[in-house]
Amino acid sequence: RKEKHRFIVPAPTGSAAALVDGSTYHSVLGVRDSDETNRKTIAQIQSKLEGVEYIFIDEISMISCHDMYLISKQLALAFHYSDLPFGGVNIIFAGDFAQLPPVAATPLYSHRVGTQIKSSMTIYDQESAIGKAIWHQVTTVVILKQNMRQTVQSEKDAKFRTALENMRYNSCTEEDIAFLETRVAGAAGAPSISQKNFAEVSIITAFNSDRDAINSEGAKLFAMRHNVPLYTFY
């Protein structure tokens, strides 16, 4: 209908936003670490949301109770409806609560945050409780069960898909574990990442030092294969 402006897709992180061709909700809604929200900020939010009727927020697992309060607060200020959650704007949440939780904050499913406010609570805890209460007002839920990423039907693909599903619910079987161990690089019978067909694969590592070493070796190999000089800038 050529009305793309009525729909925006913010996400909690830049990488998540990039995947859905959107922006972070911090950027769209002016959410910052400080509590200050001035007239200039509100005017900027109103400008970005002009004509918007639906806000689709991805990666819901990474949004904390306090984040939910801030999102609703900023929208309420922008649309001048302080008595309505999100200022009366239609919100669609998407994500997977089995994935990453919010950084150094309380997830929406935590039992440590209730929906009641007490005078003994800090301002932050009161706002988190409001965020939790707002989240509990979401009553329409659609659960997507079909895995769309692993669709090939080979025997090994089926085993991998089953292992992923069981891992999600903390119920891996001995068969799942045995299969996953065959995919560990360097293990007996498993492929080695030094093989040519694994030269361009992405490698996940827990430490920056390991990442830097892998990237350095990868750059050297790339330059050698393409017969180009490698320059290092400090």
C-alpha positions as CSV (number, residue, x, y, z in Angstrom):
1,R,0.0,0.0,0.0
2,K,3.1,2.2,-0.1
3,E,2.6,3.1,3.6
4,K,5.9,1.8,5.0
5,H,6.1,4.9,7.2
6,R,3.3,3.5,9.4
7,F,5.5,0.7,10.6
8,I,9.0,0.8,12.3
9,V,11.1,-2.0,13.6
10,P,13.4,-1.1,16.6
11,A,15.6,-3.6,18.4
12,P,17.7,-3.6,21.7
13,T,21.1,-3.8,20.0
14,G,22.7,-2.4,16.8
15,S,23.4,-5.8,15.4
16,A,19.9,-7.0,16.0
17,A,18.5,-3.8,14.4
18,A,20.7,-4.2,11.4
19,L,19.3,-7.7,10.7
20,V,15.8,-6.3,10.5
21,D,16.8,-3.1,8.7
22,G,15.8,-1.1,11.7
23,S,17.2,1.1,14.5
24,T,17.8,0.6,18.2
25,Y,14.8,1.6,20.4
26,H,17.3,3.8,22.3
27,S,17.8,5.9,19.1
28,V,14.2,6.0,18.0
29,L,12.8,6.7,21.4
30,G,15.6,8.8,23.0
31,V,16.2,6.3,25.7
32,R,19.4,7.1,27.6
33,D,21.1,6.2,30.8
34,S,20.1,9.6,32.4
35,D,16.5,10.2,33.4
36,E,16.4,13.6,31.7
37,T,13.9,13.9,28.9
38,N,13.7,17.5,27.6
39,R,11.4,19.1,25.1
40,K,14.0,18.8,22.3
41,T,14.2,15.0,22.9
42,I,10.4,14.7,22.8
43,A,10.2,16.8,19.6
44,Q,12.8,14.5,18.0
45,I,10.8,11.4,19.0
46,Q,7.6,12.9,17.6
47,S,9.4,13.6,14.3
48,K,10.7,10.0,14.0
49,L,7.2,8.6,14.8
50,E,5.2,10.9,12.6
51,G,2.5,8.7,10.9
52,V,3.7,5.5,12.7
53,E,0.8,3.3,13.9
54,Y,2.7,0.0,14.6
55,I,6.0,-0.5,16.4
56,F,7.5,-4.0,16.0
57,I,10.2,-4.6,18.7
58,D,12.4,-7.5,18.0
59,E,14.6,-9.6,20.5
60,I,12.2,-9.2,23.4
61,S,14.4,-11.5,25.5
62,M,17.0,-8.7,25.8
63,I,14.5,-6.1,27.0
64,S,14.4,-5.7,30.8
65,C,11.5,-4.7,33.1
66,H,13.0,-1.3,33.4
67,D,13.5,-1.0,29.6
68,M,9.8,-1.8,29.1
69,Y,9.0,1.1,31.5
70,L,11.2,3.5,29.6
71,I,9.8,2.5,26.2
72,S,6.3,3.1,27.4
73,K,7.2,6.3,29.2
74,Q,8.8,7.8,26.1
75,L,5.9,6.9,23.9
76,A,3.4,8.3,26.4
77,L,5.3,11.6,26.5
78,A,5.6,11.8,22.8
79,F,1.9,11.1,22.1
80,H,0.6,13.0,25.2
81,Y,-1.4,10.0,26.5
82,S,0.2,9.4,30.0
83,D,-2.6,7.1,31.1
84,L,-2.1,4.6,28.3
85,P,0.7,2.0,28.0
86,F,3.0,3.1,25.1
87,G,1.0,6.2,24.6
88,G,-1.7,4.2,22.9
89,V,0.5,3.0,20.1
90,N,0.2,-0.5,18.7
91,I,3.2,-2.6,19.8
92,I,4.2,-6.0,18.5
93,F,6.9,-7.9,20.3
94,A,8.9,-10.7,18.8
95,G,11.7,-12.9,20.0
96,D,12.7,-16.0,21.9
97,F,13.0,-16.0,25.7
98,A,15.4,-19.0,25.5
99,Q,18.0,-16.6,24.0
100,L,20.1,-13.9,25.5
101,P,18.8,-12.0,28.6
102,P,19.2,-8.3,29.1
103,V,22.7,-7.1,30.1
104,A,23.1,-6.5,33.9
105,A,19.3,-6.1,34.2
106,T,16.2,-8.1,35.2
107,P,14.4,-10.0,32.3
108,L,10.7,-9.7,31.9
109,Y,10.2,-13.3,33.0
110,S,12.1,-12.9,36.3
111,H,10.2,-13.6,39.6
112,R,12.4,-11.1,41.4
113,V,10.4,-8.2,40.0
114,G,6.7,-8.0,40.9
115,T,3.9,-5.8,39.6
116,Q,3.2,-4.1,42.9
117,I,4.7,-0.8,44.0
118,K,5.7,-0.2,47.6
119,S,7.0,3.0,49.3
120,S,10.1,1.2,50.5
121,M,11.2,0.5,46.9
122,T,13.8,2.6,45.1
123,I,12.6,4.7,42.1
124,Y,14.4,2.2,39.8
125,D,12.6,-0.7,41.4
126,Q,9.2,1.1,41.2
127,E,9.8,1.8,37.5
128,S,10.8,-1.8,36.9
129,A,7.6,-3.0,38.6
130,I,5.6,-0.7,36.3
131,G,7.4,-2.1,33.3
132,K,6.6,-5.7,34.5
133,A,2.9,-4.7,34.9
134,I,2.8,-3.2,31.4
135,W,4.3,-6.4,30.0
136,H,1.6,-8.4,31.8
137,Q,-1.1,-6.4,29.8
138,V,0.0,-8.2,26.6
139,T,-2.6,-10.8,26.2
140,T,-2.4,-11.8,22.5
141,V,0.4,-14.3,22.0
142,V,1.3,-16.2,18.8
143,I,3.8,-19.1,19.3
144,L,5.8,-20.0,16.2
145,K,7.0,-23.6,16.4
146,Q,8.3,-24.5,13.0
147,N,12.1,-24.1,12.6
148,M,12.7,-22.2,9.4
149,R,16.5,-22.2,9.5
150,Q,17.2,-25.9,9.4
151,T,14.9,-27.1,6.6
152,V,17.2,-29.6,4.8
153,Q,16.2,-33.2,5.4
154,S,19.4,-35.1,5.4
155,E,20.0,-37.5,8.3
156,K,22.7,-35.3,9.9
157,D,20.5,-32.2,9.5
158,A,17.7,-34.0,11.3
159,K,19.9,-35.0,14.2
160,F,21.3,-31.4,14.4
161,R,17.7,-30.0,14.4
162,T,16.6,-32.4,17.1
163,A,19.7,-31.6,19.3
164,L,18.9,-27.9,19.0
165,E,15.3,-28.4,20.0
166,N,16.3,-30.5,23.0
167,M,19.0,-28.1,24.0
168,R,16.5,-25.3,24.1
169,Y,14.5,-27.0,26.8
170,N,17.6,-28.3,28.7
171,S,16.7,-31.9,27.8
172,C,19.5,-33.1,25.6
173,T,19.8,-36.9,25.3
174,E,23.0,-39.0,25.3
175,E,22.4,-39.4,21.5
176,D,22.3,-35.6,21.1
177,I,25.5,-35.1,23.0
178,A,27.3,-37.9,21.1
179,F,26.3,-36.3,17.8
180,L,27.3,-32.8,18.8
181,E,30.7,-34.1,20.0
182,T,31.3,-35.4,16.4
183,R,31.1,-31.8,15.2
184,V,33.8,-30.4,17.6
185,A,36.8,-29.3,15.5
186,G,39.8,-31.5,16.0
187,A,37.8,-34.3,17.7
188,A,38.2,-37.8,16.3
189,G,36.3,-38.2,13.1
190,A,35.3,-34.5,13.0
191,P,36.4,-32.0,10.3
192,S,39.3,-29.7,11.0
193,I,38.9,-25.9,10.5
194,S,42.2,-26.0,8.7
195,Q,40.6,-27.8,5.8
196,K,40.0,-25.6,2.7
197,N,36.2,-25.8,2.7
198,F,36.2,-24.4,6.2
199,A,38.5,-21.5,5.4
200,E,35.8,-18.8,5.4
201,V,33.6,-20.0,8.2
202,S,32.7,-17.8,11.2
203,I,34.2,-18.9,14.5
204,I,32.6,-18.0,17.8
205,T,35.0,-17.5,20.7
206,A,34.5,-16.3,24.2
207,F,37.7,-14.1,24.4
208,N,38.8,-11.0,22.5
209,S,42.4,-12.3,22.5
210,D,41.3,-15.5,20.7
211,R,39.2,-13.5,18.2
212,D,42.1,-11.2,17.4
213,A,44.5,-14.1,16.9
214,I,42.0,-15.9,14.6
215,N,41.3,-12.7,12.6
216,S,45.1,-12.1,12.2
217,E,45.6,-15.6,10.8
218,G,42.6,-15.3,8.6
219,A,43.9,-12.0,7.2
220,K,47.3,-13.5,6.4
221,L,45.7,-16.5,4.7
222,F,43.3,-14.3,2.6
223,A,46.2,-12.1,1.5
224,M,48.3,-15.2,0.6
225,R,45.4,-16.9,-1.4
226,H,44.7,-13.8,-3.4
227,N,48.3,-12.8,-3.8
228,V,47.9,-9.3,-2.4
229,P,50.0,-7.4,0.2
230,L,48.8,-7.2,3.7
231,Y,49.2,-3.9,5.5
232,T,48.8,-3.4,9.3
233,F,47.9,0.0,10.7
234,Y,48.2,0.8,14.4
